[in-house]
């Protein structure tokens, strides 16, 4: 892989960008006082490097020694004032929003909560590093032209037949798929799995959520797992549990190999994406990433009661699509999956929430406008789940590109035809099908939600994500070494970035 050679740090791209001798690190936060890049060695020793440059609201720096395989997180220092929507806590190790692989899981307990669970307004000073996963620096090189060059099928919408697939469930018990790759990206790419799909006559697979997601504490307490994956925490990382190569970075190449194999069989790959909320829940939820980086930029807060979260998703929070940082994150993620992973389309979970720029659903929202004008996204299929807990928008999404046709939407146990545009309506009738095994909340009645509210009450404090268990931690952090990235010539550039 080729590496950048510039010596000064840059505020873009966000996340980790490898270069000769190290990496450029860039993290957005309008409200932070300082950001540290925290690298971990194989023994759990932590080395913190202060990102000493700041351009606008982006902290950045060049960190020496970072390479493919580096395990890391970030710490963000700043004001703790929940009543003002400020929830910085430097004691919590956070995931980089732009990380491309995540290793490990969460050990639920006080450590992963920024507040004292017995006094929610008080800061908790427990170090969370032993209880949380690590980001992994990955190698983005992949030979898409090896053997037969990868070619996107680009099936016309009028000829598209979509089959909804759970990556693990599809091959977990498939007798013709080798046992060591069942339930993985490699399993879905196996000839036996692909033959089943092509024999059905479908033209595209729609993968249930494959962004890195979190296992809920209340499920783990019962010895259960979150099967469906609608609990995202990192929008760039393929879920590590679905990789036969493990979660140490190999999941990226395995995912790409799966896409290439499906393309070779003439099958498009569409992702069911959950950008409307994250696994951090409401004000009583854990601090895993965005909440501790810039709470008000990434989440919509209740106006006048900024300690609470505006929620139209039923999960405790909603992404703040009225803010440039949250919109930029979504757009960067979409482009990444198209350019780096060769994805052919997206099905947006609770898409109506993504149009609520100022609280109300808007046909001309910034989110829809950005998608429609983006040349990278123009060739791919877009499917909207056209409702959220505050509004029902069937037929309300803009037709662009391919429109006015019909397509078949096939799910395990469910098949049917639904009117489709480029922003197609997906699964709008499937929840009532008696043969479905997928849990689905019924959408709100169109008659009762024709005028969705512009404000929302705070989410109740009794959230499943707030439950915790006490268990031994899997990691120990034995040493902390603190350094500072040397200022570069770009240090303290006047703050010109909006947001």
C-alpha positions in Angstrom: 0.0 0.0 0.0 1.2 3.5 -0.7 1.7 5.9 2.1 1.4 9.7 2.3 4.8 11.5 2.8 3.7 14.9 4.1 5.4 15.9 7.4 2.9 18.2 8.8 -0.5 17.1 10.2 -3.7 17.7 8.3 -7.3 18.1 9.5 -8.7 15.8 6.8 -9.4 13.0 6.2 -10.8 12.3 9.7 -9.6 9.2 11.5 -6.3 7.5 10.9 -4.4 7.9 7.7 -1.1 6.0 7.5 2.0 7.8 6.2 5.7 7.0 6.2 6.8 6.4 9.8 3.4 6.8 11.4 0.0 8.2 10.8 -2.0 11.4 10.6 -4.8 11.4 13.2 -7.8 13.8 12.9 -10.7 13.9 15.3 -13.7 16.4 15.1 -14.9 18.1 18.3 -16.2 21.6 18.7 -16.5 21.4 22.5 -13.3 19.5 23.5 -10.3 21.1 25.2 -7.9 18.3 24.2 -7.8 15.0 22.3 -5.3 12.2 23.0 -4.5 9.3 20.6 -4.1 6.2 22.8 -2.0 3.3 21.4 -1.9 -0.1 23.1 0.8 -2.7 22.8 0.3 -6.5 23.1 0.5 -6.3 26.9 -2.1 -3.6 27.3 0.4 -0.8 27.9 -1.1 2.5 26.8 0.8 5.3 25.2 -1.1 8.6 24.9 -0.1 11.2 22.4 -1.8 14.7 22.6 -3.0 15.9 19.2 -1.4 19.3 19.4 -2.7 20.9 16.2 -6.2 22.3 15.8 -7.9 23.6 12.6 -11.4 24.8 13.1 -13.0 22.1 15.2 -10.6 19.3 14.2 -7.8 18.2 16.5 -5.0 16.6 14.5 -1.4 15.5 14.8 1.2 13.1 13.3 1.8 10.1 15.6 5.0 8.1 15.0 5.1 4.4 15.0 1.4 3.8 14.0 1.2 1.0 11.5 -1.2 -1.7 10.2 -2.4 -3.6 13.2 -2.0 -0.8 15.8 -4.6 -1.1 18.5 -5.9 2.3 19.7 -8.6 4.4 21.1 -9.1 8.1 21.9 -9.6 10.1 25.0 -11.3 13.5 24.9 -10.9 16.1 27.7 -13.3 18.9 28.2 -16.2 20.2 30.3 -18.6 17.8 32.1 -21.9 19.7 32.3 -24.8 17.4 31.3 -27.4 20.2 31.7 -25.6 22.0 28.9 -25.2 18.8 26.8 -21.5 18.5 27.6 -20.4 15.0 28.6 -16.6 14.9 28.2 -14.8 12.5 30.4 -11.1 11.9 29.8 -11.2 8.7 31.9 -13.2 6.9 29.1 -11.5 5.3 26.2 -13.6 6.0 23.1 -13.8 4.5 19.6 -12.7 6.6 16.7 -15.8 7.3 14.7 -13.9 6.6 11.5 -12.2 3.4 12.6 -12.3 0.6 10.0 -12.1 -2.4 12.3 -13.0 -3.0 16.0 -11.5 -5.7 18.1 -13.1 -7.1 21.3 -16.3 -6.3 23.1 -17.6 -4.5 26.2 -17.4 -5.7 29.8 -20.6 -4.1 31.2 -20.2 -2.2 34.5 -19.7 1.2 35.9 -16.5 1.7 33.9 -18.3 2.1 30.6 -20.6 4.8 31.9 -19.3 8.4 32.1 -21.7 9.2 34.9 -22.0 7.7 38.3 -24.8 5.2 38.0 -26.0 6.1 41.4 -25.8 9.8 40.8 -26.3 10.5 37.1 -25.2 14.1 37.2 -21.8 13.2 38.7 -18.7 12.4 36.7 -17.3 8.8 37.0 -13.5 8.6 37.1 -13.1 4.9 36.5 -10.8 4.2 33.6 -12.8 2.3 31.0 -9.8 1.0 29.0 -9.8 -2.5 30.5 -13.5 -2.9 29.7 -13.8 -1.7 26.1 -12.8 -2.8 22.6 -9.9 -1.3 20.6 -9.9 0.2 17.2 -7.5 -1.5 14.7 -5.5 0.3 12.0 -6.2 -1.7 8.8 -4.5 -2.3 5.5 -6.9 -0.9 2.8 -5.0 -2.5 -0.1 -7.0 -5.3 -1.9 -6.4 -6.6 -5.4 -9.9 -6.2 -6.9 -8.4 -7.2 -10.3 -6.7 -10.4 -9.2 -7.9 -13.3 -11.3 -11.1 -11.9 -12.8 -11.5 -8.1 -12.3 -14.4 -7.0 -10.1 -17.3 -5.6 -12.0 -20.4 -4.2 -10.4 -23.5 -5.9 -11.9 -25.5 -2.6 -12.1 -28.8 -4.5 -12.5 -31.6 -2.1 -13.7 -34.1 -1.5 -10.9 -37.0 -2.9 -13.0 -35.1 -6.2 -13.1 -33.9 -6.3 -9.5 -35.0 -9.0 -7.1 -33.7 -8.4 -3.6 -33.1 -11.2 -1.1 -32.6 -10.2 2.5 -29.8 -12.2 4.2 -28.4 -12.5 7.7 -24.7 -13.1 7.2 -24.4 -15.5 10.1 -27.8 -17.2 9.9 -27.6 -17.9 6.2 -24.7 -20.4 6.4 -24.5 -21.2 10.1 -26.0 -24.7 9.5 -25.4 -25.1 5.8 -24.2 -28.6 5.3 -22.2 -27.8 2.1 -20.3 -24.9 3.6 -17.1 -25.9 5.5 -17.7 -25.7 9.3 -14.8 -23.3 9.9 -16.4 -20.6 7.8 -20.1 -21.1 8.5 -21.8 -17.9 9.6 -19.1 -15.6 8.2 -18.5 -13.4 5.2 -16.3 -16.2 3.8 -19.3 -18.6 4.3 -21.6 -16.3 2.3 -19.0 -16.2 -0.5 -18.7 -20.0 -0.6 -19.8 -21.6 -3.9 -22.6 -23.6 -2.2 -24.1 -20.4 -0.7 -23.8 -18.5 -4.0 -25.4 -21.4 -5.9 -28.4 -21.3 -3.6 -28.9 -17.6 -4.3 -28.5 -17.9 -8.1 -30.8 -20.9 -8.2 -33.5 -18.7 -6.6 -33.1 -16.2 -9.4 -32.5 -13.2 -7.1 -30.2 -10.4 -8.4 -29.1 -8.8 -5.2 -28.5 -9.7 -1.5 -29.5 -7.2 1.1 -27.3 -7.9 4.2 -28.9 -7.2 7.5 -26.7 -4.8 9.6 -23.0 -5.5 9.2 -21.6 -2.2 10.7 -19.9 -3.0 14.0 -22.6 -3.3 16.6 -22.8 -3.7 20.3 -24.1 -6.7 22.3 -26.8 -5.4 24.8 -26.0 -5.8 28.4 -29.5 -7.0 29.3 -29.3 -9.7 26.7 -25.8 -10.9 27.9 -27.1 -11.0 31.4 -29.5 -13.7 30.2 -26.9 -15.6 28.2 -28.4 -14.2 24.9 -27.0 -12.2 22.0 -28.2 -9.4 19.7 -28.9 -11.4 16.6 -30.2 -8.7 14.3 -27.5 -6.0 14.7 -29.6 -2.8 14.8 -27.3 -1.4 17.5 -24.4 0.2 15.6 -21.4 1.9 17.1 -19.0 2.2 14.2 -20.2 3.1 10.6 -17.0 2.1 8.8 -16.1 -1.2 10.4 -17.5 -4.6 9.2 -18.8 -6.5 12.2 -15.9 -8.6 13.5 -18.0 -11.5 14.8 -18.9 -12.3 11.2 -15.3 -12.9 10.1 -13.6 -16.3 9.9 -10.4 -14.3 10.1 -11.3 -12.9 13.5 -11.7 -9.3 14.5 -8.1 -8.2 14.4 -8.4 -6.4 11.1 -8.8 -9.4 8.7 -12.5 -8.8 8.6 -12.0 -6.0 6.1 -10.2 -8.1 3.4 -12.7 -11.0 4.0 -15.6 -8.7 3.5 -14.1 -7.4 0.2 -13.5 -10.9 -1.0 -17.2 -11.8 -0.3 -18.3 -8.8 -2.3 -16.1 -9.8 -5.2 -17.4 -13.3 -5.2 -21.0 -12.2 -5.2 -20.3 -9.8 -8.0 -18.7 -12.5 -10.0 -22.0 -14.4 -9.8 -23.9 -11.4 -11.0 -25.3 -10.5 -7.5 -25.4 -7.0 -6.2 -24.6 -6.3 -2.5 -26.9 -3.9 -0.6 -26.4 -3.0 3.0 -29.1 -2.5 5.6 -27.6 0.6 7.4 -28.5 2.0 10.7 -27.4 5.7 10.7 -30.5 7.0 12.7 -29.1 6.1 16.1 -26.2 4.4 17.9 -25.8 2.0 20.8 -25.0 4.7 23.3 -28.7 5.1 24.3 -30.0 8.1 26.2 -28.6 10.1 29.1 -28.5 6.9 31.2 -26.7 5.0 28.5 -23.0 4.1 28.3 -20.2 6.3 26.8 -18.6 4.4 23.9 -17.7 7.0 21.3 -19.7 10.0 20.0 -21.2 11.0 23.4 -17.8 11.7 24.8 -16.4 13.3 21.7 -19.0 16.0 20.9 -22.4 15.0 22.3 -24.4 17.9 20.8 -22.8 17.6 17.3 -23.5 13.9 16.9 -26.9 13.6 18.8 -30.0 15.7 18.7 -30.6 17.1 22.2 -33.9 18.3 23.6 -33.9 22.1 23.2 -34.0 23.8 26.6 -33.2 20.5 28.3 -29.9 19.5 26.8 -29.3 16.7 29.3 -31.9 14.7 27.4 -32.0 13.3 23.9 -34.5 13.9 21.2 -35.6 10.5 20.1 -37.6 9.4 17.1 -36.0 6.0 16.8 -37.3 4.3 20.0 -33.7 3.6 21.1 -32.9 6.5 23.3 -31.1 8.8 20.8 -31.3 10.1 17.3 -28.3 11.2 15.2 -28.2 15.0 14.7 -28.5 15.2 11.0 -28.9 19.0 11.3 -25.2 19.3 12.2 -22.4 19.2 9.6 -20.3 16.8 11.7 -23.0 14.1 11.9 -23.9 14.6 8.2 -20.3 14.4 7.2 -19.9 11.2 9.2 -22.8 9.6 7.3 -21.6 10.8 3.9 -18.0 9.7 4.6 -19.3 6.3 5.6 -21.5 5.8 2.5 -18.7 6.8 0.2 -16.3 4.5 2.0 -18.5 1.5 1.5 -18.9 2.3 -2.2 -15.3 3.1 -3.0 -13.4 0.8 -0.7 -15.9 -2.1 -0.3 -17.6 -1.9 -3.7 -21.1 -1.9 -2.2 -24.0 -1.5 -4.7 -26.7 0.1 -2.6 -28.1 0.9 0.8 -31.4 0.3 2.7 -31.7 3.0 5.3 -33.3 1.9 8.6 -35.9 4.4 9.9 -34.9 6.7 7.0 -37.4 9.4 8.1 -35.3 10.3 11.1 -32.4 11.1 8.7 -34.6 13.8 7.1 -35.4 15.6 10.4 -32.9 18.4 10.0 -34.8 20.7 12.4 -37.1 18.1 14.0 -39.7 17.7 11.3 -39.4 15.4 8.3 -38.3 17.4 5.3 -38.3 16.4 1.6 -35.6 18.9 0.9 -33.4 18.0 3.9 -29.7 18.3 3.8 -29.3 14.6 4.0 -31.4 13.9 0.9 -29.9 16.8 -1.0 -26.3 15.6 -0.2 -27.1 12.0 -1.4 -28.8 13.1 -4.6 -25.9 15.4 -5.7 -23.0 13.1 -4.7 -21.3 11.6 -7.8 -19.9 8.6 -5.9 -23.4 7.6 -4.7 -25.2 8.4 -7.9 -24.8 4.9 -9.4 -26.0 2.9 -6.4 -29.4 1.9 -5.3 -31.1 3.7 -2.4 -33.9 2.1 -0.4 -35.8 3.9 2.4 -37.6 2.4 5.3 -40.1 5.4 5.2 -41.1 5.9 8.9 -39.9 6.5 12.4 -41.7 6.8 15.7 -42.9 10.3 14.9 -43.9 10.1 11.2 -45.0 7.9 8.3 -43.6 8.9 4.9 -44.5 6.2 2.4 -44.2 7.7 -1.0 -42.6 10.8 0.4 -39.0 10.2 -0.6 -37.8 11.9 -3.8 -37.6 9.8 -7.0 -34.2 10.2 -8.6 -32.3 8.3 -11.3 -34.3 5.0 -11.5 -37.9 5.5 -10.8 -41.5 4.6 -11.6 -40.9 0.8 -11.7 -41.6 -2.1 -9.5 -39.1 -4.5 -7.9 -39.5 -7.8 -6.0 -38.4 -7.7 -2.4 -37.7 -11.2 -1.1 -36.8 -12.1 2.4 -36.5 -15.5 4.1 -40.1 -16.6 4.4 -41.4 -13.5 2.8 -41.8 -12.6 -0.8 -43.8 -9.9 -2.6 -43.8 -6.9 -4.9 -43.7 -3.3 -3.8 -43.8 -0.1 -5.7 -40.3 1.2 -6.0 -38.4 4.4 -6.9 -34.7 5.0 -6.6 -35.7 5.7 -3.0 -37.7 2.5 -2.8 -39.9 1.5 0.1 -38.6 -1.6 1.8 -40.3 -4.0 4.1 -43.4 -1.8 4.5 -45.7 -4.7 4.3 -43.5 -7.5 5.6 -44.1 -7.1 9.3 -47.6 -8.6 9.0 -46.4 -11.7 7.1 -47.1 -14.7 9.3 -44.1 -16.6 8.1 -41.6 -14.0 9.1 -39.2 -14.7 11.9 -37.7 -11.3 12.0 -38.9 -9.0 14.9 -40.4 -5.8 13.5 -42.1 -3.0 15.3 -45.3 -1.9 13.6 -44.9 1.5 11.9 -47.1 4.3 13.2 -50.5 4.8 11.7 -50.5 7.2 8.8 -53.7 8.8 10.0 -52.3 9.6 13.4 -48.8 10.9 12.3 -49.6 13.0 9.3 -48.1 16.0 11.1 -45.1 14.7 13.0 -44.1 16.7 16.1 -41.1 19.0 16.0 -40.1 18.1 19.5 -39.9 15.0 21.5 -40.0 14.1 25.2 -36.8 12.8 26.8 -36.5 9.1 26.5 -37.5 7.2 29.8 -34.7 6.5 32.1 -35.4 2.7 32.2 -33.3 1.7 29.2 -32.1 -1.8 28.6 -28.6 -0.4 27.8 -28.3 1.0 31.3 -28.4 -2.3 32.9 -25.0 -3.7 33.8 -23.3 -6.7 35.2 -20.2 -7.1 37.3 -17.8 -9.5 35.8 -14.0 -9.8 35.6 -12.4 -7.6 33.0 -10.6 -9.3 30.1 -7.8 -6.7 29.8 -5.5 -5.0 32.1 -3.7 -1.7 31.4 -0.4 -1.9 33.1 1.4 1.2 32.0 0.4 4.6 30.7 3.0 6.7 28.9 1.9 10.2 27.9 3.6 12.2 25.1 2.6 15.1 22.9 2.6 15.2 19.1 5.0 18.0 18.2 3.3 21.1 16.8 3.6 21.5 13.0 3.5 24.5 10.8 -0.2 24.1 10.6 -0.7 24.5 14.3 -3.5 26.8 15.5 -4.8 27.7 12.1 -7.8 30.2 12.6 -11.0 28.3 13.1 -12.8 28.5 9.8 -14.6 25.2 9.6 -18.4 25.7 10.2 -20.2 23.7 12.7 
